[in-house]
Amino acid sequence: MKKLFVADLVDKVGEEVELYGWAQSIRDHKKVVFVDLRDRSGVVQLVGDESLAQVSSEDVLYVKGKVKERPEHLRNPKIPTGSIEVEVLEFKILSKAKALPIPIEGDGYKISEEARLKYRYLDLRRERMKRNLILRYKLLRKVREFLDSKGFVEVETPILTKSTPEGARDFIVPSRLQKGKFYALPQSPQQYKQLLMVAGVERYFQIARCFRDEDPRADRAYGEFTQIDIEMSFVSQEDIRSLAEEMLVFAIKQVFPEKRFLKVPFPIITYKEAMEKYGSDRPDIRKEKDPDLLAFCWVVDFPAFEWKEGENRWDATHHPFTSPKKEDLKYLEKGEYEKVRADQYDLVLNGFEIAGGSIRITDPKLQAKIFEIMGHKKEDIEKKFGHLLEAFKYGVPPHGGIAFGFDRLLQVILNEPSVREVIAFPATSGGRTAVMDAPSEVEPSQLEELGIRVVEEK
Ligand code: ASP
């Protein structure tokens, strides 16, 4: 690859180089024209004659030039390439740019989000957004590196699948081959990761996309989000918590050296204490709010079930695959469901829930009982979860896991006001995708093929 990054020019003084990038700003002093050439790595000052004045802002340029040291008094200490400039010997405008519909300098918080998402490819030229994208990548890379060093294997699981209950509404996809039948997009890879434990994988992870059709909320991206999803066999709750801690401390220290951890190991608070002391199961345990302070804490001993008033039934607080605490099984037998605590743990950062997990049920009889408590009928259990109950009959290792909401984690670390600031192409909270304007209508022939008729709303 011949393309140089402008950030690498500092040690090329005296050399002739070829550069490519965008014209960020043009200062026309008649006989001398300055252009700031921007590429992904940064900006460098170009100096040329009056012919450079035909360049306008955001044009894409090819430049052949000579790297020169700037005289002492003309150096710009604010940018990494401030000690040099490039004398233009030859240049070509590869693509002209119209005036941009949104400004890309500055942090962009004041621009309407609708415009920023419609022109997301321009919004991402903004320094802050570019930085967020790169930090996202770096953090994920460190997470992968850590899990790899601990013997984890990344496994991809299907996107076109069957409903897995995580407490939200499913997105469904119609089947063309079997008209009238539907796939569900996964709310999480929960059942697959448990099946991978039956398969003997022992240590699984996946940077997984999860889909949940939840009602719009200002602080969420609608529809999909990214999890760091983990499952392990032959482990205790403590093993999983300490692995998660070690992973976070390792990855965050390397990517964000300026951050401070309030306490390591992370404090453990019971659900009861959290509710009594903080009035929330997502306690913010900071005394002072310093932007570089990360206050992680675990919340444990959640009630296993919550009563759904409107539906007149019990629901699993986490999800139905979560094991009750061994010492509380007696309450389960007595039907005192409100007393049963779950072998579950949530991880909270500065008052945001950023991960949750549990030790799983591996006894098919107990699993069937939990579904029954939640109000599933026997034949439904067989239809919806028969595959898991059957798998557990062929030698299932004790196992448990955790999943991190990666977008939320990054948002909190970066002190961004919304998860959408750390996602390249998020949907609006109202559910419209960035740039592409979905959902949209499809051709009548596509509906025909699927055997679907759309009912007009009156
Ligand atoms: N699947 C769970 C979730 O998405 C996490 C877990 O229990 O591992 O919340």
Residues whose N, C-alpha, C, O or C-beta is under 5 A from the ligand:
A	BS01	LIG	Q187 S188 Q190 I230 G356 G357 S358 G401 I402 A403
